[in-house]
């Protein structure tokens, strides 16, 4: 069989990429699927306790000096490691510091971080046999182009890169994950994802749940062999769907809760699966935050359609339930996801005691009314643009173009070129039947104006950086393009679609740093941070 064009591209651009022919890769995947673990051997839902990823400690910190902000320095090593995911079996994962999700970084607004990412992964993927490289994207951060995880700004095994983050944005739940060109989906599927939280004075001043009542939930699905190893099957480049739902790396976990309010920061870290979240009690969620942080006012939603990479911050009040009640977080399973025996449930909350602390146990009527993105108006827009997401000619395209076209142009091909701080309206159209596309724009937060001419869902009425563009849907958004000059990516966050080139770029202004050459990865050993 002939190599796909994207694989020929990798051989030409990156030289030593070790690749199996497509037929051989398919054969290996089919063999793995024949060895898929039986449903009867999977743990019963709600039999494993929820765990939380550890908070990472800086290796050193420096105080503010003049115009230089206080800075925390971190080191993270991307490495293969054994993990206990399915009881009684060991799974090889690729984790940040050898765990998945990786350690959580928590930083106050305005305090700079420098995160050293060391690529100590295997040189070749164990089953797909591609040469491994990475590019770390802090998703939701207004990073400079050379620190944004531009897909073709790669870090090879045996190299490191220091990523600088200003953390100047309002409080928000963001996350870091791999973005290596053409291999983002299998790299992230192996475990390269972690949470990153920015805090600020406004958020801390609100009487919403904090501390141990503020809980991150990273949801992801996976397939396993009967020995516990991961199976990557992209279903003919359409999507990767697993039969096990993991939350913070544990299958269908349970969490003991008190009779009070909890805040859950829910991240869809799946490669291709979307969810429609609902509570088994029929009670609604109180949504207080979206991708870009706190909403202007809380919104009540009976369900939440949750695309890949979106984050929703919800408050659930367990005070009304009797001790001994189990509340299940369900998945109503949106269209065009592959369903399995237990993919209709995600995790359970078991009410086990009275509240031991009743402080920060409210949801105020107003949260963040002065958010600049949510106050944007269509009258401020300088121009409008159409972005058409479609599968054509066997390729995933945006306006008929792909990331392969961007590479072949010498990284000059642009889908948009707004001026610095220009306000623009972009329309995302999905007329390619049978697919949904969670569209992510790097650098900016945006406000959803309408969906198919109607107002956005209540849970979407906050600042966003990903929007679920469903089958046959057209969505309009408005954004101010800044604060940085330079080239940034826009892509579908079904990472299989992204790897098969449903990704383009835009440039803000002119003269910005080159995302590939301004701060390239360097060979190990690394000097001290």
C-alpha positions as CSV (number, residue, x, y, z in Angstrom):
1,X,0.0,0.0,0.0
2,X,1.1,3.6,-0.6
3,X,2.0,5.8,2.3
4,X,-0.6,8.5,3.0
5,X,0.5,12.0,2.0
6,X,0.9,13.1,5.6
7,X,3.2,10.2,6.2
8,X,5.3,11.0,3.2
9,X,5.3,14.5,4.5
10,X,6.8,13.4,7.8
11,X,9.4,11.4,6.1
12,X,10.4,14.4,4.0
13,X,10.2,17.1,6.7
14,X,11.4,15.2,9.7
15,X,13.8,12.8,8.0
16,X,14.3,9.8,10.3
17,X,10.6,9.1,11.2
18,X,10.2,5.4,11.6
19,X,6.8,4.4,10.2
20,X,5.0,1.2,9.5
21,X,3.2,1.0,6.2
22,X,-0.6,1.6,6.8
23,X,-1.4,-2.0,6.1
24,X,1.0,-3.2,8.8
25,X,-0.3,-0.6,11.2
26,X,-3.8,-1.8,10.6
27,X,-2.8,-5.4,11.1
28,X,-1.2,-4.6,14.4
29,X,-4.3,-2.7,15.5
30,X,-6.5,-5.5,14.5
31,X,-4.4,-8.0,16.4
32,X,-4.6,-5.8,19.5
33,X,-8.3,-5.5,19.2
34,X,-8.6,-9.3,19.1
35,X,-6.8,-9.3,22.5
36,X,-9.1,-6.6,23.9
37,X,-10.0,-7.3,27.5
38,X,-13.5,-8.7,27.9
39,X,-16.1,-6.5,29.5
40,X,-16.6,-9.1,32.2
41,X,-13.0,-8.5,33.4
42,X,-13.4,-4.8,33.7
43,X,-14.1,-3.4,37.1
44,X,-17.7,-2.7,38.0
45,X,-18.6,1.0,37.8
46,X,-18.1,2.8,41.1
47,X,-15.9,0.2,42.7
48,X,-12.7,2.2,42.6
49,X,-12.1,5.4,44.6
50,X,-11.4,8.7,42.9
51,X,-7.9,10.1,43.2
52,X,-6.6,13.6,42.6
53,X,-3.4,14.5,40.7
54,X,-0.7,16.0,43.0
55,X,0.1,19.7,42.9
56,X,3.6,20.4,41.6
57,X,6.1,22.3,43.6
58,X,8.5,24.7,41.9
59,X,12.2,23.8,41.8
60,X,12.9,27.4,42.7
61,X,11.2,30.8,42.8
62,X,12.4,34.4,42.3
63,X,10.9,37.6,43.6
64,X,9.7,40.5,41.4
65,X,12.4,42.9,40.4
66,X,11.4,46.1,38.7
67,X,9.3,45.2,35.7
68,X,10.2,41.6,35.9
69,X,7.4,39.6,37.6
70,X,7.9,37.0,40.4
71,X,8.6,33.7,38.7
72,X,8.2,30.0,39.6
73,X,10.4,27.4,37.8
74,X,9.1,23.9,37.3
75,X,10.7,20.8,35.7
76,X,8.5,18.1,34.1
77,X,9.8,14.9,32.5
78,X,7.8,13.2,29.8
79,X,8.4,9.5,30.4
80,X,7.0,6.0,30.1
81,X,5.9,4.4,33.4
82,X,3.8,1.6,34.7
83,X,0.3,2.6,36.0
84,X,-2.3,0.9,38.0
85,X,-5.5,1.6,36.1
86,X,-7.4,-1.6,35.8
87,X,-7.3,-3.6,39.1
88,X,-4.8,-6.4,39.0
89,X,-3.2,-5.3,35.7
90,X,-0.3,-2.9,34.9
91,X,-0.6,-0.4,32.0
92,X,2.3,1.3,30.3
93,X,1.5,5.0,30.1
94,X,3.4,8.1,28.9
95,X,3.0,10.7,31.7
96,X,4.3,14.0,32.8
97,X,6.6,13.0,35.6
98,X,5.4,9.5,34.8
99,X,1.8,10.0,35.9
100,X,-1.5,10.6,34.1
101,X,-3.1,13.1,34.5
102,X,0.2,14.9,35.1
103,X,0.8,17.0,38.2
104,X,-1.4,20.1,38.5
105,X,0.3,23.5,38.4
106,X,-1.5,26.2,40.5
107,X,-0.3,29.8,40.1
108,X,-1.7,33.2,41.1
109,X,-2.5,35.6,38.3
110,X,0.4,37.8,37.3
111,X,3.1,35.5,38.6
112,X,5.2,34.1,35.7
113,X,6.1,30.5,35.3
114,X,8.9,28.7,33.4
115,X,8.1,25.1,32.8
116,X,11.0,22.9,31.5
117,X,9.6,20.0,29.5
118,X,12.1,17.1,29.1
119,X,11.3,14.5,26.5
120,X,12.6,11.2,27.9
121,X,10.0,9.1,26.1
122,X,10.8,5.9,24.1
123,X,12.2,6.8,20.7
124,X,9.6,4.7,18.9
125,X,5.9,4.1,19.9
126,X,5.5,0.5,21.1
127,X,2.8,-0.5,18.6
128,X,2.3,2.2,16.0
129,X,6.1,2.4,15.4
130,X,6.4,6.1,14.7
131,X,9.4,8.2,15.8
132,X,8.4,10.1,18.9
133,X,8.5,13.9,19.3
134,X,6.4,16.2,21.4
135,X,5.2,19.9,21.6
136,X,3.6,21.0,24.8
137,X,0.5,23.3,24.5
138,X,-0.8,25.1,27.6
139,X,-4.4,25.1,26.4
140,X,-6.1,28.3,27.3
141,X,-3.0,30.4,27.9
142,X,-2.2,33.6,25.9
143,X,1.3,32.4,25.5
144,X,3.8,33.9,23.0
145,X,3.9,32.0,19.7
146,X,7.2,30.2,20.5
147,X,5.8,28.9,23.8
148,X,2.3,28.0,22.6
149,X,3.0,24.4,21.6
150,X,2.9,25.2,17.8
151,X,2.5,21.7,16.4
152,X,5.6,21.8,14.2
153,X,7.8,23.3,17.0
154,X,8.9,19.8,18.1
155,X,11.0,18.5,21.0
156,X,12.7,15.2,20.1
157,X,13.6,12.5,22.5
158,X,16.7,13.5,24.3
159,X,15.8,17.2,24.1
160,X,14.2,19.8,26.4
161,X,12.4,23.1,26.0
162,X,11.7,25.8,28.6
163,X,8.2,27.2,28.1
164,X,7.4,30.7,29.6
165,X,3.9,31.6,30.7
166,X,2.8,35.1,31.7
167,X,-0.4,34.0,33.6
168,X,-1.8,37.4,33.0
169,X,-5.4,36.2,32.3
170,X,-8.3,36.0,34.8
171,X,-8.7,32.9,37.0
172,X,-9.4,29.8,34.9
173,X,-9.1,26.1,34.5
174,X,-6.7,25.4,31.7
175,X,-4.6,22.3,30.9
176,X,-1.4,21.3,29.2
177,X,-1.2,18.5,26.7
178,X,0.9,17.2,23.8
179,X,0.5,18.9,20.4
180,X,3.3,17.2,18.4
181,X,2.6,17.4,14.7
182,X,0.7,14.4,13.2
183,X,1.1,12.3,16.4
184,X,-0.9,14.4,18.9
185,X,-3.7,11.8,19.3
186,X,-1.6,8.8,20.2
187,X,0.8,10.9,22.3
188,X,-2.1,12.4,24.3
189,X,-3.9,9.0,24.4
190,X,-0.8,7.5,26.1
191,X,-1.3,10.0,28.9
192,X,0.3,13.3,28.1
193,X,-2.2,15.7,29.7
194,X,-2.3,17.6,33.0
195,X,-4.2,20.5,34.7
196,X,-3.0,24.1,35.2
197,X,-5.0,26.5,37.4
198,X,-4.8,30.3,37.4
199,X,-6.2,32.0,40.5
200,X,-7.0,35.6,41.2
201,X,-8.3,37.9,43.9
202,X,-11.9,38.0,42.5
203,X,-12.2,34.3,42.4
204,X,-10.7,33.9,45.9
205,X,-13.1,36.6,47.3
206,X,-16.2,34.8,46.1
207,X,-18.0,32.4,48.6
208,X,-17.9,29.6,46.1
209,X,-16.4,26.2,47.1
210,X,-12.6,26.3,47.6
211,X,-10.0,24.0,49.0
212,X,-11.0,20.4,49.4
213,X,-14.4,21.2,48.0
214,X,-12.9,22.4,44.7
215,X,-12.3,19.2,42.7
216,X,-10.8,18.7,39.2
217,X,-12.3,15.9,37.1
218,X,-10.4,15.0,33.9
219,X,-12.6,12.6,31.9
220,X,-11.1,10.3,29.2
221,X,-12.0,7.0,27.5
222,X,-9.6,4.2,26.7
223,X,-9.4,0.6,25.3
224,X,-7.2,-2.1,26.9
225,X,-5.8,-5.5,26.0
226,X,-6.3,-8.4,28.2
227,X,-2.9,-7.7,29.8
228,X,-3.8,-4.1,30.5
229,X,-2.0,-2.3,27.7
230,X,-3.6,0.5,25.8
231,X,-5.0,0.0,22.3
232,X,-5.0,2.9,19.9
233,X,-7.6,2.4,17.1
234,X,-8.6,5.5,15.2
235,X,-11.4,3.8,13.2
236,X,-10.1,4.8,9.8
237,X,-9.0,8.3,10.9
238,X,-12.5,9.1,12.2
239,X,-12.0,8.9,15.9
240,X,-10.6,6.9,18.9
241,X,-13.4,5.5,21.2
242,X,-12.8,3.5,24.3
243,X,-15.0,1.2,26.3
244,X,-13.6,2.3,29.7
245,X,-14.4,5.8,31.1
246,X,-11.5,7.1,33.3
247,X,-11.8,10.1,35.7
248,X,-8.4,11.3,36.9
249,X,-7.0,8.1,35.5
250,X,-9.3,5.7,37.4
251,X,-12.2,3.7,35.8
252,X,-15.7,4.8,36.7
253,X,-14.6,6.0,40.2
254,X,-16.7,6.9,43.2
255,X,-16.2,9.9,45.5
256,X,-17.4,10.3,49.1
257,X,-19.0,13.7,49.6
258,X,-20.5,15.7,52.5
259,X,-23.9,17.3,52.6
260,X,-22.9,20.6,51.1
261,X,-21.9,22.3,47.8
262,X,-18.9,21.2,45.8
263,X,-17.2,22.8,42.8
264,X,-16.1,20.5,40.0
265,X,-13.8,21.6,37.3
266,X,-14.7,19.1,34.5
267,X,-12.3,18.7,31.6
268,X,-13.1,16.5,28.7
269,X,-9.6,15.0,28.0
270,X,-10.8,12.4,25.6
271,X,-9.3,12.0,22.1
272,X,-12.6,11.9,20.2
273,X,-15.5,11.2,22.6
274,X,-18.0,13.9,23.5
275,X,-20.3,13.6,26.5
276,X,-23.7,14.9,27.5
277,X,-23.5,15.2,31.3
278,X,-26.5,14.7,33.5
279,X,-27.2,13.7,37.1
280,X,-29.1,10.5,37.9
281,X,-31.3,12.4,40.2
282,X,-32.6,14.6,37.4
283,X,-31.3,17.7,39.3
284,X,-29.6,20.4,37.1
285,X,-26.0,21.6,37.3
286,X,-25.2,25.2,38.4
287,X,-22.6,26.3,35.9
288,X,-20.2,29.0,37.2
289,X,-17.3,28.8,34.8
290,X,-16.3,27.9,31.2
291,X,-13.0,27.6,29.4
292,X,-11.9,31.2,30.0
293,X,-13.0,31.4,33.7
294,X,-15.9,32.6,35.7
295,X,-19.2,33.4,33.8
296,X,-20.8,36.8,34.3
297,X,-23.6,35.1,36.2
298,X,-24.3,31.5,37.1
299,X,-26.4,29.4,34.8
300,X,-28.7,26.4,35.5
301,X,-28.5,23.6,33.0
302,X,-30.2,20.2,33.2
303,X,-27.5,18.7,30.9
304,X,-24.2,19.8,29.4
305,X,-23.0,18.8,26.0
306,X,-19.3,18.6,26.5
307,X,-16.9,18.4,23.6
308,X,-13.2,17.4,23.7
309,X,-11.0,20.0,25.5
310,X,-13.9,22.1,26.8
311,X,-13.9,22.9,30.6
312,X,-17.0,23.5,32.6
313,X,-17.0,24.5,36.3
314,X,-20.1,23.3,37.9
315,X,-21.5,23.4,41.5
316,X,-23.5,20.4,42.8
317,X,-25.3,20.8,46.1
318,X,-25.4,17.5,48.0
319,X,-27.1,19.1,51.0
320,X,-30.6,17.9,49.9
321,X,-29.7,14.2,49.8
322,X,-29.9,11.8,52.7
323,X,-26.7,10.2,53.9
324,X,-26.3,7.0,51.9
325,X,-27.6,8.5,48.7
326,X,-25.6,7.7,45.5
327,X,-25.7,10.4,42.8
328,X,-24.4,9.2,39.4
329,X,-22.7,11.4,36.9
330,X,-24.3,10.1,33.7
331,X,-23.4,10.4,30.0
332,X,-26.4,10.6,27.7
333,X,-24.1,9.8,24.8
334,X,-24.4,12.4,22.0
335,X,-24.6,11.2,18.4
336,X,-21.6,9.9,16.5
337,X,-19.8,8.4,19.5
338,X,-19.2,4.7,19.7
339,X,-21.1,3.3,22.6
340,X,-20.1,0.4,24.8
341,X,-21.7,-1.4,27.8
342,X,-20.9,1.2,30.4
343,X,-20.1,4.4,28.5
344,X,-23.4,5.8,29.7
345,X,-22.0,6.4,33.2
346,X,-18.9,8.3,34.3
347,X,-18.6,8.3,38.1
348,X,-20.6,8.3,41.3
349,X,-20.8,10.7,44.3
350,X,-21.7,8.9,47.6
351,X,-23.2,11.2,50.3
352,X,-21.5,9.9,53.4
353,X,-21.7,12.6,56.1
354,X,-22.9,15.9,57.2
355,X,-20.9,19.0,56.2
356,X,-17.8,19.4,58.3
357,X,-17.2,22.9,57.0
358,X,-20.0,25.3,55.8
359,X,-17.8,28.2,54.7
360,X,-17.6,29.1,51.0
361,X,-20.8,27.2,50.4
362,X,-22.7,29.7,48.2
363,X,-23.2,30.6,44.6
364,X,-23.6,34.3,44.4
365,X,-26.0,35.8,41.8
366,X,-23.1,37.7,40.1
367,X,-19.7,36.2,39.4
368,X,-17.7,38.2,36.9
369,X,-19.8,40.9,35.2
370,X,-16.8,42.8,33.9
371,X,-15.3,40.1,31.7
372,X,-14.0,41.9,28.7
373,X,-14.7,39.0,26.3
374,X,-18.3,38.6,27.4
375,X,-18.8,42.4,27.0
376,X,-17.8,42.4,23.3
377,X,-20.6,43.5,20.9
378,X,-21.0,42.7,17.2
379,X,-20.9,46.4,16.4
380,X,-17.2,46.4,17.4
381,X,-16.2,43.8,14.8
382,X,-14.0,45.0,11.9
383,X,-14.7,42.0,9.7
384,X,-16.4,38.6,9.6
385,X,-15.0,35.3,8.3
386,X,-16.3,31.9,7.5
387,X,-14.5,28.7,8.6
388,X,-15.9,25.6,6.9
389,X,-15.1,22.3,8.6
390,X,-15.5,19.4,6.2
391,X,-14.2,16.0,5.3
392,X,-13.5,16.0,1.6
393,X,-11.2,13.8,-0.6
394,X,-10.5,11.6,2.4
395,X,-9.0,14.5,4.3
396,X,-10.2,16.6,7.2
397,X,-10.2,20.2,6.0
398,X,-10.8,23.8,7.1
399,X,-12.0,25.9,4.1
400,X,-10.6,23.1,1.9
401,X,-7.1,23.5,3.4
402,X,-5.0,21.4,5.8
403,X,-1.9,21.6,8.0
404,X,-0.1,19.8,5.3
405,X,-0.8,22.9,3.1
406,X,0.5,25.1,5.8
407,X,3.8,23.1,6.0
408,X,4.2,23.0,2.2
409,X,3.8,26.8,2.2
410,X,6.8,27.2,4.5
411,X,4.3,28.0,7.3
412,X,3.1,31.2,5.5
413,X,-0.4,30.1,4.5
414,X,-2.9,32.0,6.7
415,X,-6.7,31.5,7.1
416,X,-7.0,34.9,8.8
417,X,-4.8,37.9,9.5
418,X,-6.5,40.2,12.1
419,X,-4.6,43.3,13.3
420,X,-3.5,43.4,16.9
421,X,-6.5,44.0,19.1
422,X,-8.9,43.8,16.2
423,X,-12.4,42.5,17.0
424,X,-13.7,39.9,14.5
425,X,-16.7,37.6,14.1
426,X,-15.9,34.1,12.9
427,X,-18.5,31.7,11.7
428,X,-17.9,28.0,12.1
429,X,-19.9,25.8,9.7
430,X,-20.2,22.0,9.8
431,X,-22.1,20.7,6.8
432,X,-20.2,17.4,6.7
433,X,-22.8,15.0,7.9
434,X,-21.9,12.4,10.5
435,X,-19.3,14.4,12.4
436,X,-19.1,16.9,15.2
437,X,-16.1,19.2,15.6
438,X,-15.0,20.9,18.8
439,X,-13.1,23.9,17.3
440,X,-10.2,25.4,19.3
441,X,-8.7,28.8,18.6
442,X,-5.3,29.3,20.3
443,X,-4.4,32.6,22.0
444,X,-7.9,34.1,22.5
445,X,-11.0,33.7,24.5
446,X,-14.3,34.2,22.5
447,X,-17.9,34.8,23.1
448,X,-20.5,32.6,21.4
449,X,-23.0,34.9,19.7
450,X,-25.4,32.3,18.4
451,X,-25.8,28.7,17.3
452,X,-28.0,28.1,14.2
453,X,-29.3,31.6,14.6
454,X,-30.4,30.9,18.2
455,X,-28.8,32.0,21.5
456,X,-26.1,29.7,22.9
457,X,-27.0,27.1,25.5
458,X,-27.0,28.5,29.0
459,X,-23.9,26.6,30.0
460,X,-22.0,28.2,27.0
461,X,-22.6,31.8,28.2
462,X,-19.1,32.4,29.5
463,X,-15.7,33.0,27.9
464,X,-14.7,30.0,25.6
465,X,-11.7,28.8,23.7
466,X,-13.4,25.7,22.3
467,X,-16.9,25.5,20.8
468,X,-18.8,22.3,20.0
469,X,-19.9,22.5,16.4
470,X,-22.4,19.7,16.0
471,X,-23.7,17.9,13.0
472,X,-25.2,20.4,10.6
473,X,-24.6,23.3,12.9
474,X,-23.3,26.8,12.3
475,X,-21.9,28.8,15.2
476,X,-20.9,32.4,15.3
477,X,-18.3,33.8,17.8
478,X,-16.7,37.1,18.5
479,X,-13.2,37.7,19.8
480,X,-10.5,40.4,20.3
481,X,-7.3,39.1,18.7
482,X,-4.4,39.8,21.1
483,X,-2.5,40.4,23.3
484,X,0.4,39.0,21.2
485,X,1.6,39.3,17.7
486,X,2.4,36.2,15.7
487,X,1.1,33.0,14.2
488,X,-1.3,30.6,16.1
489,X,-3.3,27.5,15.2
490,X,-7.0,26.8,14.9
491,X,-8.1,23.2,14.7
492,X,-10.6,20.5,15.5
493,X,-10.0,19.0,18.9
494,X,-10.9,15.6,17.8
495,X,-7.2,14.9,17.9
496,X,-7.5,12.2,15.3
497,X,-9.0,14.8,12.9
498,X,-6.2,17.2,13.9
499,X,-3.5,14.7,13.2
500,X,-5.1,14.1,9.8
501,X,-4.6,17.7,9.2
502,X,-7.9,19.5,10.2
503,X,-5.7,22.4,11.4
504,X,-4.8,25.8,9.9
505,X,-3.3,29.0,11.2
506,X,-3.9,32.7,11.6
507,X,-1.5,35.6,12.3
508,X,-2.2,38.5,14.6
509,X,-0.5,41.7,13.2
510,X,3.0,41.5,11.8
511,X,6.5,40.9,13.1
512,X,5.7,38.5,15.9
513,X,8.2,35.9,17.1
514,X,8.6,32.8,14.8
515,X,6.9,29.9,16.6
516,X,9.4,27.3,15.4
517,X,12.8,29.2,15.5
518,X,12.4,31.8,18.2
519,X,13.0,29.4,21.1
520,X,13.8,25.9,19.7
521,X,14.2,22.8,21.8
522,X,17.8,22.0,23.0
523,X,19.7,18.8,23.5
524,X,20.2,17.3,26.9
525,X,21.9,17.7,29.4
526,X,20.1,20.8,30.4
527,X,21.7,23.6,32.4
528,X,20.1,24.3,35.8
529,X,16.9,26.3,35.7
